[in-house]
């Protein structure tokens, strides 16, 4: 379903480098097992071990929580691209709807984005697939997950679920290999922007006018203050 450029599998040493550069400490298996299953309520605060990331697009802002506890390898990989500025200038370019999958018996709804195509030479090697059976995360409404072709080929491309998508979990029927996709975070707020991206004109599943990611970064103090203000109830 999701496609990305294939290459050599990221070995343990490179995984460690990616995680160290992202400031992520690998948890023990016991800690990971204690994490609750991923949910994606709108405007919920980040949990311990989640990194707040802000994507700014021409259609509005999307706040993400990247789970570095349950999905340490995948989370560190995504944060590397964020910290290196590789998503700025990238785009949301694919919108999968119930109406544009005529050849798929198992249908899903997602939007897919990726890094600045002019900087593809700076992409990390592919990472191992952290499946949902390992992480305990699930593909729910607002889940952030990695696009891939074959297992262990994910690099920079990611997608956001619109509605619950259990067929993307490990053992799900969307991908013939049954391995599912690597969920690693969730939308904190901005699902209205995600749905607006999905509703853009498209040629098949590909947007005729890509939605540019103007900025992608870890939330600053000002970002967090603005986000809390947006969440505050009206008086």
C-alpha positions, 0 to 999 in steps of 0.5 A: 500500500505505502511505498518508499525507496528501498535500501539496505536495512539499518543495522543496530549501530546505525539505529543507535546513532539515529536514536542518540542524535534524537536524544532518545533513550531506549526503554527496557522491554518491560517498560515498553510493555507497560505503555497503554495502547495508543489512542488519538483523542484530539487536543490531549496533552503529550504523555511521558516519553512522547515528543511534541512536534509541530507541522505547519502547512499552508492549510494549518497546523498539525501537532503530533506526539512521537512515542519514543518509549513504545516505538524507540527506533521508529520515533528516533528515525522520525525525529532525526528528519525533524531535527535535520529540517528534512520535512520542511519543504516536503509535502503531503502528496497522497490522500487515500479515500474510500472512493479512490481504491477500486482495486483494493478489497481492504480499504483504508483512509490516510494522508501520506507525506514525506521529506523535501525531495530535493534533499533525498540524498540526506535520507537515512538508510531504512529502519527495521519494522517495529510492528504493532505486536511489538509496540502495543500501538494501534492504527486508530483515528489520528495515528502517525505511522511509517510508510513502507514497501517491503518490511524493513524499508521505511525511511522518511515517508509517513502517514496519518490515519483518518478513522480507525484502520485495524487492517494496518496493524500487524496481522491485518489484511491490507498488506499481503505480507501480514506484517502491518505498518509501524505506528509511532505517534498520534495527532494531538490536534489538527485533525481538521487540517488532516481531513482538509488535506484528504479532501483536496483535488487528486488524480487517483490517490495523488494530490494535484496540488501538493500541500507543502510542509512549511515547517516541522520541528520540536515544539518550542516554549512558544509553540506549547503556549500557543497550543495550550491557548488553542485547547483552552475552553472559550470563556 
